[in-house]
Amino acid sequence: MRTSIRMLTVGAAAALLLGCVSGPAASKGADGADRSRVLVFSKTAGFRHDSIPEGIAAVRELGATGGFAVDATEDAGAFTARNLARYDAVVFLSTTGDVLDTTQQSAFERYIKRGGGYVGIHAAADTEYDWAFYGGLAGAYFQSHPAIQPATVTVEDRSHPATSGLPRSWERTDEWYNYRSNPRDRAHVLASLDEFSYTGGTMNGDHPIAWCQEYRGGRAFYTGGGHTKESYAEPAFRQHLLGGIRYAIGAAQADCRPENGYRPLFDGTTESLTAWKQAGPGSFSLSDDGTLTSHGGLGMLWYAGSEFGSYSLKLDWRVAGDDNSGVFVGFPESDDPWSAVDNGYEIQIDATDAPDRTTGAVYSFQSADVKKRDRALNPPGEWNTYEIRVEGERLRVWLNGVKINDFTNTDPVRSLRDGHIGLQNHGADDQVSFRDVRIKELPTKGD
């Protein structure tokens, strides 16, 4: 919750509730605890989707089970600084055309710059073509669409809360938008369309359909789905929406920086494991959804295909509870996992050990920035993303897009300039899962 914005309205929330907005004034749950609040905005100045009532009802239902309050309006008068300060995110639900005047646009820009959240659904991309700030926030503008038809959605990021529960190939029916530009260089693409799976795609085989980004101080999530009434009764699409809203309101963390140029080392398939070897006791099991889960130990699954010297390594991980694991870098080839302990560095995954041995730490050498780590960390049962960037002897760690550690090696025995990477399976009581290990090799440069 963005307390910096919401604190401005403490004691005055009831007075700020506009007559045009439906729903309770107080953001309190049944237990009296503060709840996040979402505003659904569905004004149209062009084509009007007949699925808007179903969309509003779905967001209300998701809020009831997901722990956030929902108000809905079609009155642009809700876009004042005082009223927007009540909300953790604003959902543009199939809005079309020019829906805000310049004063209302300015209020919304300030809201986003102060940490507000944005969720765009379907025709939110067919909105405010002459407002550059909004175009950047939405990520791309609508261009055209073919007839409603089935298509295959390729889920590119399976750690984001909007896509973590989806299969790698998601088969569904909707009205599939083409966009005037490709958002991939500006936003983090979560899912794209396989243009060979349907007719009418015009984006030359790279067709993002859902994405997220941090934009001018705020959080933004957009999905191109949601044209049909049936979409809002579809369990997978409802979970997709819920995850996007949870990201936008700050209830779940994710790395939404643009991601380009990475190649997979493990992509969830058995074939991608052929270059990996198990060192020491224990093992990893591969599930049907492409997740590796640790068993027993102390051992390590390490990538034997090549050594790396200057690179950005990204991977997604999840703990079941108070579990222990880590990612090793910079160690020589060996079938002994202790060789990695003695000659490399471990980026730790562990909730409860000493500061230099908990999540984000360079194990036993340097603690993460604990305050930043705690703000960026998703709880057990949810996915997190590490970026581990090695350049020369410098090792930096990002957790869900937030830099939490910056370490420089001075020990020649543990040089980071060349070495392997590995995933630890710590012990019988520890179950840690990994997905989508990918790497981008970087130009070599001096320290």
C-alpha positions as CSV (number, residue, x, y, z in Angstrom):
1,M,0.0,0.0,0.0
2,R,1.3,3.5,-0.9
3,T,1.0,5.1,2.6
4,S,2.6,8.3,1.3
5,I,-0.4,9.0,-0.9
6,R,-3.1,7.5,1.3
7,M,-2.0,9.3,4.5
8,L,-3.1,12.6,2.9
9,T,-6.7,11.6,3.3
10,V,-6.7,10.1,6.8
11,G,-9.8,11.3,8.6
12,A,-11.4,12.7,5.4
13,A,-12.1,9.7,3.3
14,A,-15.8,9.9,3.7
15,A,-15.9,13.5,2.6
16,L,-13.9,12.7,-0.5
17,L,-16.3,10.0,-1.8
18,L,-17.8,11.5,-5.0
19,G,-21.4,10.9,-5.7
20,C,-20.3,9.4,-9.1
21,V,-18.4,6.6,-7.4
22,S,-20.1,3.6,-6.0
23,G,-18.8,1.5,-3.1
24,P,-18.0,2.0,0.6
25,A,-15.9,5.0,1.7
26,A,-13.7,3.2,4.2
27,S,-10.9,1.0,3.2
28,K,-11.2,-1.4,6.1
29,G,-11.7,-5.2,6.0
30,A,-14.0,-7.2,8.3
31,D,-11.1,-7.4,10.8
32,G,-10.6,-3.6,10.8
33,A,-7.3,-3.8,8.9
34,D,-6.5,-1.3,6.2
35,R,-7.3,-2.5,2.6
36,S,-6.0,-1.4,-0.7
37,R,-8.6,0.4,-2.9
38,V,-9.0,0.2,-6.6
39,L,-11.0,2.5,-8.9
40,V,-12.4,1.0,-12.1
41,F,-12.9,3.6,-14.8
42,S,-14.9,2.6,-17.9
43,K,-15.9,5.9,-19.6
44,T,-16.1,5.5,-23.4
45,A,-16.0,8.2,-26.1
46,G,-15.9,5.8,-29.0
47,F,-16.8,2.2,-29.4
48,R,-18.4,0.7,-26.2
49,H,-17.8,-2.9,-25.3
50,D,-20.8,-4.7,-24.0
51,S,-18.5,-6.7,-21.7
52,I,-17.9,-3.7,-19.4
53,P,-20.5,-4.7,-16.8
54,E,-19.0,-8.2,-16.6
55,G,-15.6,-6.7,-16.3
56,I,-16.7,-4.5,-13.4
57,A,-18.4,-7.4,-11.7
58,A,-15.3,-9.6,-12.1
59,V,-13.0,-6.9,-10.6
60,R,-15.4,-6.5,-7.6
61,E,-15.4,-10.3,-7.1
62,L,-11.6,-10.4,-7.3
63,G,-11.3,-7.7,-4.8
64,A,-13.7,-9.5,-2.4
65,T,-11.4,-12.5,-2.4
66,G,-8.1,-10.7,-3.0
67,G,-8.3,-8.2,-0.2
68,F,-8.9,-4.9,-1.9
69,A,-11.9,-2.6,-2.1
70,V,-13.4,-1.7,-5.5
71,D,-15.2,1.5,-6.6
72,A,-16.4,2.0,-10.2
73,T,-17.2,5.1,-12.1
74,E,-17.7,6.5,-15.6
75,D,-17.5,10.1,-14.4
76,A,-14.1,11.7,-15.3
77,G,-14.8,14.1,-12.4
78,A,-13.3,11.4,-10.2
79,F,-9.9,12.4,-11.6
80,T,-8.9,15.0,-9.0
81,A,-5.8,14.9,-6.9
82,R,-7.7,14.5,-3.6
83,N,-9.9,11.7,-4.9
84,L,-7.2,9.8,-6.7
85,A,-5.1,9.8,-3.5
86,R,-7.7,7.4,-2.1
87,Y,-6.7,4.7,-4.6
88,D,-3.7,2.3,-4.9
89,A,-4.5,1.7,-8.6
90,V,-6.9,2.9,-11.3
91,V,-8.2,0.3,-13.8
92,F,-9.0,1.6,-17.3
93,L,-11.6,-1.0,-18.3
94,S,-12.1,-0.9,-22.1
95,T,-12.1,2.9,-22.1
96,T,-12.1,4.4,-25.6
97,G,-11.4,7.8,-27.1
98,D,-10.7,11.1,-25.3
99,V,-12.1,10.4,-21.8
100,L,-10.3,13.0,-19.7
101,D,-9.8,16.8,-20.1
102,T,-6.5,18.5,-19.5
103,T,-7.1,19.2,-15.8
104,Q,-8.0,15.6,-15.2
105,Q,-5.0,14.4,-17.2
106,S,-2.7,16.5,-15.1
107,A,-4.2,15.1,-11.9
108,F,-3.7,11.5,-13.1
109,E,-0.1,12.3,-14.2
110,R,0.7,13.6,-10.7
111,Y,-1.0,10.5,-9.2
112,I,1.2,8.1,-11.2
113,K,4.4,10.2,-10.5
114,R,3.6,9.9,-6.7
115,G,3.5,6.1,-6.9
116,G,0.0,5.3,-8.2
117,G,-0.8,2.1,-10.1
118,Y,-2.4,1.7,-13.5
119,V,-4.1,-1.4,-15.0
120,G,-5.2,-1.3,-18.6
121,I,-7.6,-3.8,-20.0
122,H,-8.2,-4.4,-23.7
123,A,-9.5,-1.1,-25.2
124,A,-7.5,0.9,-22.7
125,A,-5.0,0.9,-25.6
126,D,-7.7,2.6,-27.7
127,T,-7.8,5.6,-25.5
128,E,-6.3,9.1,-25.4
129,Y,-4.2,9.1,-28.6
130,D,-3.2,12.7,-28.2
131,W,-1.9,12.3,-24.6
132,A,1.7,11.2,-24.8
133,F,2.0,10.4,-21.1
134,Y,-0.9,8.0,-21.3
135,G,0.5,6.4,-24.4
136,G,3.7,5.7,-22.5
137,L,1.9,4.4,-19.5
138,A,-0.4,2.0,-21.5
139,G,2.7,0.9,-23.4
140,A,1.2,0.8,-26.9
141,Y,-1.8,2.1,-28.9
142,F,-4.4,0.0,-30.7
143,Q,-4.1,-0.3,-34.4
144,S,-6.6,-2.9,-35.7
145,H,-8.0,-6.3,-34.9
146,P,-9.3,-9.4,-36.8
147,A,-12.4,-11.3,-35.9
148,I,-12.8,-13.0,-32.5
149,Q,-11.1,-16.4,-32.7
150,P,-8.9,-18.8,-30.7
151,A,-5.2,-18.2,-30.5
152,T,-2.2,-19.4,-28.6
153,V,-0.7,-17.1,-26.0
154,T,3.0,-17.7,-25.3
155,V,3.7,-16.9,-21.7
156,E,7.2,-15.4,-21.6
157,D,7.5,-14.5,-17.9
158,R,6.1,-17.1,-15.5
159,S,7.2,-15.4,-12.3
160,H,5.0,-12.3,-12.5
161,P,1.8,-12.7,-10.4
162,A,-0.3,-12.1,-13.6
163,T,1.2,-15.1,-15.4
164,S,2.8,-17.3,-12.7
165,G,-0.2,-19.7,-12.7
166,L,-0.5,-19.9,-16.5
167,P,0.8,-22.7,-18.8
168,R,3.7,-21.8,-21.2
169,S,1.1,-22.1,-24.0
170,W,-2.2,-20.6,-23.1
171,E,-5.1,-21.4,-25.5
172,R,-8.0,-19.0,-25.4
173,T,-10.5,-17.1,-27.5
174,D,-10.7,-13.3,-27.6
175,E,-10.5,-10.3,-29.9
176,W,-6.7,-10.0,-30.6
177,Y,-5.4,-6.5,-31.0
178,N,-2.6,-5.4,-33.2
179,Y,-0.7,-2.4,-31.9
180,R,0.8,0.7,-33.5
181,S,4.2,0.0,-31.9
182,N,6.0,-2.9,-30.1
183,P,6.4,-2.1,-26.4
184,R,9.2,-4.7,-25.9
185,D,12.0,-2.1,-25.7
186,R,10.1,0.0,-23.2
187,A,8.1,-2.5,-21.1
188,H,8.6,-6.0,-19.8
189,V,6.6,-8.4,-21.9
190,L,4.7,-11.1,-20.0
191,A,2.9,-12.8,-22.8
192,S,2.8,-12.7,-26.6
193,L,0.6,-14.1,-29.4
194,D,1.7,-16.9,-31.7
195,E,0.7,-15.2,-35.0
196,F,0.8,-18.7,-36.7
197,S,-2.0,-19.9,-34.4
198,Y,-4.6,-17.5,-35.8
199,T,-5.3,-15.2,-38.7
200,G,-5.0,-11.4,-38.8
201,G,-1.8,-10.7,-36.8
202,T,0.2,-7.8,-38.2
203,M,3.2,-7.5,-35.9
204,N,5.7,-9.7,-37.9
205,G,5.9,-12.5,-35.4
206,D,6.7,-10.5,-32.3
207,H,3.3,-9.7,-30.9
208,P,3.2,-8.8,-27.2
209,I,-0.3,-9.0,-25.7
210,A,0.4,-8.4,-21.9
211,W,3.2,-6.4,-20.3
212,C,4.2,-4.5,-17.2
213,Q,6.5,-1.6,-16.4
214,E,7.5,1.0,-13.8
215,Y,6.6,4.3,-15.4
216,R,7.4,7.8,-14.2
217,G,7.3,6.6,-10.5
218,G,4.2,4.4,-10.8
219,R,3.4,0.8,-11.7
220,A,1.6,-0.2,-14.9
221,F,0.1,-3.5,-16.1
222,Y,-1.7,-4.0,-19.4
223,T,-3.5,-6.9,-20.9
224,G,-5.0,-7.1,-24.4
225,G,-7.5,-9.7,-23.4
226,G,-11.0,-8.9,-22.1
227,H,-13.1,-8.1,-25.2
228,T,-15.7,-10.8,-24.7
229,K,-18.1,-11.3,-21.8
230,E,-16.9,-14.8,-21.5
231,S,-13.4,-13.7,-20.7
232,Y,-14.5,-12.5,-17.2
233,A,-15.9,-15.9,-16.3
234,E,-12.7,-17.7,-17.4
235,P,-10.8,-18.8,-14.3
236,A,-7.3,-18.4,-15.9
237,F,-8.1,-14.9,-17.3
238,R,-9.5,-13.8,-13.9
239,Q,-6.3,-15.0,-12.2
240,H,-4.4,-13.1,-14.9
241,L,-6.3,-9.9,-14.0
242,L,-5.9,-10.5,-10.3
243,G,-2.2,-10.8,-10.6
244,G,-1.9,-7.7,-12.7
245,I,-4.0,-5.7,-10.1
246,R,-1.9,-7.1,-7.2
247,Y,1.2,-5.9,-8.9
248,A,-0.3,-2.5,-9.6
249,I,-1.4,-1.9,-6.0
250,G,2.0,-3.1,-4.7
251,A,0.6,-6.3,-3.1
252,A,3.0,-8.4,-5.1
253,Q,6.5,-7.6,-6.4
254,A,7.9,-8.3,-9.9
255,D,10.8,-7.4,-12.1
256,C,9.2,-5.3,-14.8
257,R,12.3,-3.9,-16.4
258,P,12.5,-4.5,-20.1
259,E,14.2,-7.8,-20.8
260,N,15.9,-8.5,-24.1
261,G,18.9,-10.4,-25.4
262,Y,18.8,-13.4,-22.9
263,R,19.1,-17.0,-24.0
264,P,17.8,-19.9,-21.9
265,L,20.0,-22.2,-19.9
266,F,17.0,-24.0,-18.5
267,D,13.6,-23.4,-20.2
268,G,11.5,-25.9,-18.4
269,T,12.1,-28.8,-20.8
270,T,14.0,-32.1,-20.2
271,E,16.1,-31.3,-23.3
272,S,17.4,-28.1,-21.7
273,L,18.8,-30.1,-18.7
274,T,21.2,-32.1,-20.8
275,A,24.0,-29.5,-20.2
276,W,23.4,-29.6,-16.4
277,K,25.1,-32.0,-14.0
278,Q,24.3,-33.0,-10.4
279,A,27.2,-32.7,-7.9
280,G,26.9,-34.4,-4.6
281,P,23.9,-36.0,-2.9
282,G,20.2,-35.2,-3.5
283,S,18.6,-34.2,-6.8
284,F,16.1,-31.9,-8.5
285,S,12.8,-33.1,-10.0
286,L,11.2,-31.5,-13.1
287,S,7.4,-31.0,-13.0
288,D,5.1,-30.9,-16.0
289,D,4.8,-27.1,-15.7
290,G,8.6,-26.7,-16.2
291,T,9.6,-26.2,-12.5
292,L,12.7,-27.7,-10.9
293,T,12.3,-28.5,-7.2
294,S,15.2,-29.5,-4.9
295,H,15.3,-32.7,-2.9
296,G,17.9,-33.8,-0.3
297,G,21.5,-32.7,-0.4
298,L,23.8,-31.1,0.3
299,G,24.4,-31.0,-3.4
300,M,24.2,-28.7,-6.5
301,L,22.9,-28.8,-10.0
302,W,25.4,-26.9,-12.1
303,Y,25.6,-25.8,-15.7
304,A,28.5,-27.7,-17.4
305,G,27.9,-26.4,-20.9
306,S,30.3,-23.5,-20.5
307,E,31.9,-21.1,-18.1
308,F,30.9,-17.4,-17.9
309,G,32.9,-14.3,-17.2
310,S,30.8,-11.2,-17.8
311,Y,27.1,-11.7,-17.8
312,S,23.6,-11.0,-16.5
313,L,22.0,-14.2,-15.1
314,K,18.3,-14.2,-14.4
315,L,16.2,-16.9,-12.8
316,D,12.9,-17.3,-10.9
317,W,12.7,-19.0,-7.6
318,R,10.1,-19.9,-4.9
319,V,10.4,-21.3,-1.4
320,A,7.6,-23.3,0.3
321,G,8.4,-22.0,3.7
322,D,11.5,-21.4,5.7
323,D,13.8,-23.2,3.2
324,N,17.4,-22.9,2.3
325,S,19.1,-22.8,-1.1
326,G,21.2,-20.5,-3.2
327,V,22.7,-19.7,-6.6
328,F,26.5,-20.3,-7.0
329,V,28.7,-18.3,-9.4
330,G,32.3,-18.2,-10.3
331,F,33.5,-21.7,-9.4
332,P,35.6,-24.2,-11.4
333,E,34.3,-27.4,-12.9
334,S,33.9,-30.1,-10.2
335,D,31.7,-33.0,-9.2
336,D,32.2,-31.9,-5.5
337,P,29.6,-29.3,-4.4
338,W,32.1,-28.1,-1.8
339,S,34.3,-26.8,-4.5
340,A,31.7,-24.2,-5.3
341,V,31.5,-23.3,-1.6
342,D,35.3,-22.9,-1.3
343,N,36.1,-21.3,-4.7
344,G,32.9,-19.4,-5.7
345,Y,30.2,-17.2,-4.3
346,E,26.7,-18.1,-3.2
347,I,23.8,-15.7,-3.6
348,Q,21.7,-17.0,-0.7
349,I,18.0,-17.9,-0.5
350,D,17.0,-18.2,3.2
351,A,14.5,-16.2,5.2
352,T,15.7,-16.5,8.7
353,D,19.5,-16.8,9.0
354,A,22.0,-14.1,10.0
355,P,22.0,-11.0,7.8
356,D,25.0,-12.1,5.8
357,R,23.4,-15.5,5.2
358,T,19.8,-14.6,4.3
359,T,18.1,-14.0,1.0
360,G,20.1,-11.6,-1.2
361,A,23.3,-12.0,0.7
362,V,26.6,-13.0,-0.8
363,Y,26.8,-15.9,1.7
364,S,29.0,-15.1,4.7
365,F,30.7,-12.2,2.8
366,Q,28.1,-9.4,2.5
367,S,24.5,-8.8,3.6
368,A,21.9,-7.5,1.2
369,D,20.4,-4.1,1.9
370,V,17.8,-5.6,4.2
371,K,15.3,-2.8,4.0
372,K,15.3,-2.8,0.2
373,R,15.3,-6.6,0.2
374,D,12.3,-6.8,2.5
375,R,10.3,-4.4,0.4
376,A,11.1,-6.2,-2.8
377,L,10.6,-9.8,-1.5
378,N,7.5,-11.9,-2.2
379,P,6.5,-14.3,0.6
380,P,6.8,-18.1,0.6
381,G,4.6,-19.7,-2.0
382,E,5.1,-16.8,-4.5
383,W,7.7,-16.5,-7.2
384,N,10.7,-14.1,-7.0
385,T,13.2,-13.1,-9.7
386,Y,17.0,-12.7,-9.2
387,E,19.2,-10.9,-11.6
388,I,22.9,-11.7,-10.7
389,R,25.2,-9.5,-12.8
390,V,28.9,-10.2,-12.9
391,E,31.3,-7.8,-14.5
392,G,35.0,-8.2,-13.7
393,E,35.2,-8.8,-10.0
394,R,32.0,-6.9,-9.3
395,L,28.8,-8.9,-8.4
396,R,25.5,-7.1,-8.1
397,V,22.1,-8.6,-7.2
398,W,18.6,-7.5,-8.1
399,L,15.5,-8.9,-6.4
400,N,12.3,-8.4,-8.4
401,G,14.0,-5.5,-10.2
402,V,15.4,-3.8,-7.1
403,K,19.1,-3.7,-6.6
404,I,19.8,-5.2,-3.1
405,N,23.5,-6.0,-3.1
406,D,26.7,-4.7,-4.7
407,F,29.8,-6.7,-3.8
408,T,33.4,-6.6,-5.1
409,N,35.7,-9.6,-4.8
410,T,39.3,-9.1,-3.7
411,D,40.2,-12.8,-3.3
412,P,42.2,-14.1,-6.3
413,V,41.2,-17.7,-5.3
414,R,37.5,-16.8,-5.8
415,S,37.9,-14.7,-9.0
416,L,34.6,-14.0,-10.7
417,R,36.2,-13.4,-14.1
418,D,35.5,-17.0,-15.2
419,G,33.5,-19.8,-13.7
420,H,30.3,-21.9,-13.7
421,I,26.9,-21.3,-12.2
422,G,24.9,-23.7,-10.1
423,L,21.7,-24.2,-8.1
424,Q,21.9,-25.6,-4.6
425,N,19.8,-28.4,-3.2
426,H,20.6,-27.8,0.5
427,G,19.0,-30.7,2.5
428,A,16.1,-33.1,3.1
429,D,14.0,-30.4,4.8
430,D,14.4,-27.8,2.2
431,Q,12.2,-27.5,-0.9
432,V,13.1,-24.6,-3.3
433,S,11.9,-24.4,-6.8
434,F,13.4,-22.7,-9.9
435,R,12.2,-21.7,-13.3
436,D,13.5,-20.1,-16.5
437,V,17.2,-19.8,-16.0
438,R,18.5,-17.4,-18.7
439,I,21.7,-15.5,-19.4
440,K,22.9,-12.5,-21.3
441,E,26.6,-12.3,-21.9
442,L,28.0,-8.8,-21.5
443,P,31.1,-7.1,-22.9
444,T,34.2,-7.6,-20.8
445,K,35.4,-4.5,-19.1
446,G,37.8,-3.6,-16.3
447,D,36.8,-3.1,-12.7
